[in-house]
């Protein structure tokens, strides 16, 4: 049984993201006292009185959207209304009823959905007189303060009384974070994978400011796709919202199984791409490098092998990561993505038995032993796998300090030749075995 969906809508800066964060119990939406911060639909799971449901935060609906980006925000709001089971229309007690509110209320009537009218920013009984301005609507009003929680419990009790009975099945789906610098096509990729307009797509860099979760199905298998804000150079992160978005991106990399690193094939690798790749590498996540906008590349001037060679030269520390040339716009080669993701998920959790590992070690030492350490022979006695996600191995030696980084890289290269671990980092730990 799918979870019910509750959408929070309203004009800009009425406190939708503050209410959303309170409902999901953690800070997911960017909050700033600037209208228009939330642009896409942001999903979060919430529960109240043992009932679970999904909450959708939306951008501020505006009455006269002259700009194309605002028109897209309004479209996202109405798409959220279409998919919601219950709608929270959030009104602002400080500003009272405005024409924007009436315009949105008129539009809601065409959908025939259950609407709860919540009047926000009423942080105590003394401010309840502000409700008089809304009584003309002729509906039940819920006074509350999303910021300090006044009236929140009564409001939530009313919401869950409208939800269907029964428990939801919990299913853990792989989380896939899509990262990259602004305007490389991340949101277009999400929309193409989902087969519908889920994200706002605009030529303006940095349109996505929040990390946004979506459920994607491929041959009846489900994945959680997380479109993250484009990471900018540090010098451009003075704005508070950008700083929040950067931290959220890091958090979403940490919280996923697989990272899709999106690069612009038409522009090549730049320094910021290297820095973002470094974040993925340091987080020890499985990864796929997506060369987007491949349809814009002149194939007579640049072959796939040429591009792969250039990528691995710039991202030398991620040579184990597969590269896929795609066009998010035309959906070129996107069907190859999820089989690749499934393979990497399997590689992340792969275990090699100790016997096979030590046979590998014998063969590897026959090719090249560790160099001498202080004039003495360095011996590696055995190797064993101690963890997965990512795979980790410990080797036991007579001189721990004699196993240098260069030899570890040699071991890793030979390990990958034998056991693959495609797309995932592997870790080595060196232990000194006590002499008998």
Buried (B, 14 or more C-beta within 10 A) or exposed (E): EEBBBBBBBBBBBBBBBBBBBBBBEEBBBBBBEEEBBBBBBBBBBBBBEEBBBBBBBBBBBBEEBEEEBBEBBBBBBBBBBEEBBBBBBBBBBEBEBBEBBEBBBEBBEEEEBEBBBBBBBBBEEEBBEBBEBBEEBEEEBBBBBBBBEBBBEEBBEEBBEEBEEEEBEEEEBBBBBBBBBBBBBBBBBBBBBBEEBBBBBBEEEBBBBBBBBBBBEBEEEEBBBBBBBBBBEEEEBEEBBBBBBBEBBBBBBEBBBBBBBBBBBBEBBEEBBBEBBEBBBEBBBBBBBBBBBBBEBEEEEBEBEEBBEEBBEBBEBBEBBBBBBBBBBEBBBBEBBBEBBBBBBEBBEBEBEEEEBBEBBEEBBEEEEBEEBEEEEBBBEBBBBEEEBBBBBBBBBBBBEBBBEEBBEBBBEBBBEBBEBBBBBBBBEBEEBEEE
